[in-house]
Amino acid sequence: MAIDAIPQVIQSAFEHKLPPKIDYGIAFIGCGGIVNYGHIPAYKISGFNMIGGYDLNYEAAEKTVQAHGLDKVYESLDEVLLDSSVQIVDIAVLPWEQRDIVEKAVAAGKHLLCQKPFSTNYAEAVEMAALAQQAGLKIAVHQQFRWSSIIQAVRTIMGEGWLGDILDVQVQVSIHTPWDMWPWLASQPRLEILFHSIHYLDTLRFLFGDPTLVTSRHTKDPAQKSKGETKTITVWEYTNGLQILIAVCHFDWSPALYSLFRVLGTDGLIEGTIGTNYDYPNGRSDTLKFTSRLHPEQNFSTVLPGKWIPDAFYGPMASLMEAIQTGGEPLTSAEDNLGTLRVVEAAYRSMSEARSVSPLEIAA
């Protein structure tokens, strides 16, 4: 497609918006791949103050600290939590290990950025949110897709009123994901929605609000070794008649892969691509084409700046820092993330009970 300049009114969507104070000491708990190619590069660009890292595998922590020029390799979780130079712990561990770390970090008076999914158990997520609230501490969940270029552009275009009333939204992804690269993921009985589409579900809530009903169907590649679902079709319904489609397939062998984000309004149309899905984790930049129904001078098509990984990864941390300073809540707060977990759980309940499910049915 022809590439146009990004309209001036949209360009502000891609600015890294940082709070006045960004020198909080950050320590990583868990030093796996996502911290090394996602968190740390984004934090460096933003000028965040990274102190060091801890991992059950000491060599992983040591390698991370040395590779990125951090100061400390911690030998234990207690050592991290006793370090007075650390105000924020950035947790990137397996989700079922997160609850105990959150409890200890809250007791130590640390603010937290937790990996998504916040928990694989909704009641446990409610407990973690309550722990921090009672202690007067802030928890953000690392739902960083909200800060990706395509989502920030969509949000800005919506805010400008260029779309009018929203008529239809579709996320359609057909890719090849080698789940066996992550044995712990391949072993999970719940896979695609809980660990991949959760990004889309969270962001769709952010843009369009919570659905009234969730209907979801899941299946697998007959040849797959991974345990959980790897192809899902989910439909959200709203009281105003809006429907949202999220259709994702992870076993597309063909060269015709796609990763599409489409929003149709009464006044305009957005057709975009989610670039990271084309070659994870390196990926491509997102693209976006806007077509106005009545104002062709607004039309443009472009490659958007940056990439989901790592550029969007600054967002949850910046929002957490802002909340600490203002006494407000992070954009992806633990409390907000309970809403995301409700639509996730509603999708699985819909599949297991072969019916449409209201997210309000999900309770601790």
C-alpha positions in Angstrom: 0.0 0.0 0.0 1.1 3.6 -0.5 2.7 5.1 2.5 1.6 8.5 3.6 2.9 10.8 6.4 1.2 10.2 9.7 -1.2 13.1 10.3 0.0 15.6 12.9 -3.0 14.9 15.2 -2.0 11.2 15.4 1.7 11.7 16.0 1.3 12.5 19.6 0.0 9.0 20.2 3.5 7.6 19.8 5.2 9.8 22.4 6.6 8.1 25.5 4.7 9.8 28.2 6.7 9.7 31.4 5.8 11.0 34.9 8.0 13.7 36.5 9.8 11.2 38.7 11.3 8.1 37.1 14.3 7.3 39.3 12.6 4.6 41.4 14.9 1.7 42.0 13.7 -1.4 40.0 14.7 -5.0 40.7 13.7 -7.9 38.5 12.4 -11.1 40.0 12.8 -13.6 37.2 15.4 -13.0 34.5 14.1 -14.9 31.5 13.8 -14.0 27.8 11.0 -11.5 28.1 12.9 -9.4 30.6 16.0 -9.4 28.4 14.4 -8.6 25.1 11.4 -6.7 26.3 11.5 -5.0 29.7 15.2 -4.0 29.9 15.6 -2.5 26.4 12.4 -0.4 26.9 13.4 0.7 30.4 16.8 1.8 29.1 15.3 4.0 26.4 13.0 5.5 29.1 15.8 6.2 31.5 14.5 4.0 34.3 16.7 3.1 37.2 17.3 -0.6 37.1 19.2 -1.9 40.1 19.6 -5.7 39.5 18.0 -9.0 39.1 17.2 -12.3 40.9 16.3 -15.7 39.4 16.0 -19.2 40.8 18.7 -19.9 38.3 21.5 -17.8 39.5 23.3 -18.0 36.2 20.3 -16.5 34.4 20.3 -13.5 36.8 24.1 -13.1 36.5 23.9 -13.2 32.7 21.1 -10.6 32.6 22.9 -8.2 35.0 26.2 -8.5 33.1 24.6 -8.2 29.7 22.8 -5.0 30.5 25.2 -3.4 32.8 23.1 -3.5 36.0 24.6 -3.3 39.5 23.4 -6.3 41.5 22.9 -10.0 41.2 20.7 -11.0 44.1 21.2 -14.5 45.6 17.7 -14.7 47.1 14.3 -13.1 47.0 14.8 -11.9 50.6 17.9 -10.1 49.5 15.9 -8.2 46.9 13.1 -7.3 49.3 15.6 -6.1 52.0 17.3 -3.8 49.6 16.3 -0.2 50.5 17.4 1.1 47.1 14.6 -0.9 45.5 11.1 0.6 45.5 9.6 -1.4 42.7 9.9 -5.1 42.0 9.3 -6.2 38.4 8.0 -9.8 38.6 8.4 -12.1 35.6 7.9 -15.6 36.8 5.5 -18.4 36.1 2.0 -17.3 37.0 1.4 -19.8 39.7 4.6 -18.6 41.5 3.4 -15.0 41.5 1.1 -15.2 44.5 3.7 -16.0 47.1 6.1 -13.3 45.7 3.4 -10.7 45.8 2.6 -11.4 49.4 6.2 -11.2 50.5 6.8 -8.0 48.4 3.8 -6.3 49.8 4.9 -7.2 53.4 8.3 -5.6 52.5 6.6 -2.4 51.3 7.5 -2.7 47.6 5.3 -1.5 44.7 4.8 -4.2 42.1 4.7 -4.8 38.3 3.3 -8.3 37.8 3.6 -10.4 34.7 0.4 -11.4 32.9 -1.6 -13.4 33.3 -1.8 -11.9 36.8 -3.0 -15.3 37.9 -4.4 -18.6 36.5 -6.9 -18.5 39.4 -9.4 -15.7 39.6 -9.9 -15.9 43.4 -6.1 -15.8 43.9 -6.0 -12.6 41.7 -8.6 -11.0 43.9 -6.5 -11.8 47.0 -3.4 -10.2 45.5 -5.2 -7.1 44.5 -6.6 -6.8 48.1 -3.2 -7.4 49.7 -1.7 -4.4 47.9 -4.7 -2.2 48.5 -4.8 -2.9 52.2 -1.0 -2.0 52.4 -1.4 1.2 50.4 0.8 -0.1 47.7 0.4 -0.1 43.9 0.2 -3.1 41.6 0.3 -2.9 37.8 0.0 -5.9 35.5 2.2 -6.0 32.4 -0.6 -5.8 29.8 1.7 -3.7 27.6 -0.2 -4.2 24.3 -2.2 -1.1 25.3 0.9 0.9 24.5 1.6 -0.6 21.1 1.6 1.7 18.2 -1.5 0.4 16.6 -3.6 0.6 19.8 -2.4 4.1 20.6 -3.2 5.1 17.1 -6.7 3.6 17.2 -7.4 5.2 20.6 -6.3 8.6 19.3 -8.4 8.3 16.1 -11.4 7.3 18.2 -10.8 10.3 20.5 -10.7 12.6 17.5 -14.2 11.4 16.6 -13.0 10.3 13.1 -14.7 6.8 13.4 -18.1 8.0 14.7 -20.1 5.3 16.4 -18.4 1.9 16.5 -20.2 -0.7 14.3 -17.8 -3.7 14.2 -14.4 -4.7 15.6 -12.3 -7.7 14.5 -9.0 -9.1 15.6 -8.0 -11.9 13.2 -4.7 -13.7 13.6 -3.5 -16.8 11.7 0.2 -17.6 12.4 2.5 -20.4 13.3 3.5 -20.5 16.9 6.0 -23.3 18.0 4.7 -23.7 21.5 7.2 -26.5 22.1 9.8 -23.9 22.4 8.3 -23.2 25.9 7.8 -26.6 27.5 6.0 -25.0 30.5 3.5 -23.4 28.2 3.0 -26.5 26.0 2.1 -28.4 29.1 -0.8 -26.1 30.1 -4.4 -27.3 29.7 -5.5 -23.7 29.0 -3.2 -22.1 26.5 -4.2 -19.8 23.6 -6.6 -17.4 25.4 -4.9 -17.3 28.8 -1.4 -16.7 27.4 -1.9 -15.1 24.0 -5.3 -13.7 23.3 -5.4 -12.2 26.8 -3.5 -9.3 25.2 -6.3 -8.7 22.7 -9.0 -9.1 25.4 -7.4 -6.7 27.7 -6.9 -4.1 25.0 -10.4 -4.5 23.7 -11.7 -3.8 27.2 -9.5 -0.7 27.3 -10.8 0.6 24.0 -14.5 -0.5 24.0 -15.4 -1.5 27.6 -16.6 -4.7 29.1 -18.9 -6.9 27.0 -22.3 -8.1 28.2 -21.9 -11.6 26.8 -18.9 -13.8 25.8 -19.2 -16.7 23.4 -16.1 -18.8 22.7 -15.1 -22.0 20.9 -11.7 -23.7 21.0 -10.0 -26.4 19.2 -6.5 -27.9 18.5 -4.3 -28.9 15.6 -4.7 -32.8 15.5 -0.9 -33.0 15.2 0.1 -30.7 18.1 2.0 -31.9 21.1 1.0 -29.0 23.3 -1.9 -29.7 25.6 -4.1 -26.7 25.4 -6.2 -25.0 22.8 -4.3 -23.4 19.9 -7.2 -22.1 17.8 -10.1 -20.0 19.2 -13.0 -18.0 18.0 -14.5 -15.6 20.5 -17.4 -13.2 20.1 -18.2 -10.3 22.5 -21.7 -8.8 22.5 -22.7 -5.4 23.9 -26.1 -4.0 24.9 -25.9 -1.4 22.0 -25.6 -4.2 19.4 -21.8 -4.0 18.9 -20.1 -7.3 18.3 -16.4 -7.9 18.5 -14.7 -10.9 16.9 -11.4 -12.4 18.1 -10.3 -15.3 15.9 -6.9 -16.7 16.4 -5.1 -19.7 14.8 -1.6 -20.8 15.8 -1.0 -23.7 13.5 -1.1 -22.0 10.1 1.6 -23.7 8.0 1.0 -21.5 4.9 3.0 -18.5 3.7 -0.2 -16.4 3.8 0.0 -15.6 7.5 -1.9 -12.5 8.8 -2.4 -10.5 11.9 -5.2 -8.0 11.5 -6.9 -5.3 13.6 -10.0 -3.8 12.1 -12.4 -1.2 13.4 -15.5 -0.1 11.4 -17.4 3.1 12.5 -20.3 5.0 11.1 -17.8 7.6 9.8 -14.5 5.8 9.2 -12.6 2.6 8.9 -9.3 1.4 10.4 -7.5 -1.5 8.8 -4.3 -2.4 10.7 -1.7 -5.1 11.2 -0.1 -6.3 14.4 3.5 -6.6 13.3 5.0 -8.6 16.1 3.0 -11.6 15.3 4.6 -12.0 11.9 8.0 -13.0 13.2 7.9 -13.3 17.0 9.7 -11.9 18.9 11.6 -9.8 16.3 8.5 -9.0 14.3 7.6 -6.0 12.2 6.3 -2.5 12.8 2.5 -2.2 12.9 0.7 -0.7 9.9 -2.5 1.3 9.7 -4.8 2.5 7.0 -7.6 4.9 7.8 -10.5 5.6 5.4 -13.0 8.4 6.1 -16.5 8.1 4.8 -17.0 11.8 4.3 -13.6 13.5 4.6 -11.1 12.0 2.1 -8.5 14.5 3.2 -8.2 12.5 6.5 -7.3 9.3 4.7 -3.8 7.9 5.2 -1.9 4.6 5.2 1.4 4.2 7.0 3.9 2.0 8.8 3.7 3.1 12.4 6.8 3.9 14.5 8.3 1.4 16.8 7.4 -2.2 17.6 5.2 -3.8 20.2 8.3 -5.6 21.6 10.2 -3.8 23.1 8.8 -0.3 22.6 5.4 -0.8 24.3 7.0 -2.3 27.4 7.7 1.0 29.0 4.0 1.8 29.4 2.9 -0.3 32.4 6.0 0.7 34.4 5.5 4.4 33.6 1.9 4.2 34.6 2.8 2.5 37.8 5.3 5.3 38.6 2.7 7.9 37.9 0.2 6.2 40.2 2.8 6.1 43.0 3.3 9.9 42.7 -0.3 10.9 42.3 -2.0 8.4 44.6 -4.1 7.2 41.7 -4.2 3.8 40.0 -2.0 2.4 37.2 -3.8 2.1 33.9 -3.3 -1.7 34.1 -3.9 -1.9 37.9 -4.6 -5.2 39.6 -8.2 -4.1 40.1 -8.6 -3.3 36.4 -7.0 -6.6 35.4 -9.6 -8.5 37.3 -11.9 -7.4 34.5 -9.6 -8.9 32.0 -9.4 -12.1 33.9 -13.2 -12.2 34.1 -13.5 -12.1 30.3 -10.8 -14.8 30.0 -12.6 -17.0 32.5 -15.9 -16.3 30.7 -14.4 -17.5 27.4 -13.3 -20.8 29.0 -16.7 -21.3 30.8 -18.5 -20.6 27.5 -16.4 -23.3 25.9 -16.9 -25.9 28.6 -20.7 -25.2 29.0 -21.4 -24.5 25.3 -23.3 -21.3 26.0 -22.8 -17.5 26.1 -21.5 -16.3 29.5 -21.7 -12.9 31.2 -18.4 -11.8 32.7 -20.4 -10.8 35.8 -20.9 -14.6 36.5 -17.1 -14.9 37.3 -16.6 -14.4 41.0 -14.0 -15.3 43.6 
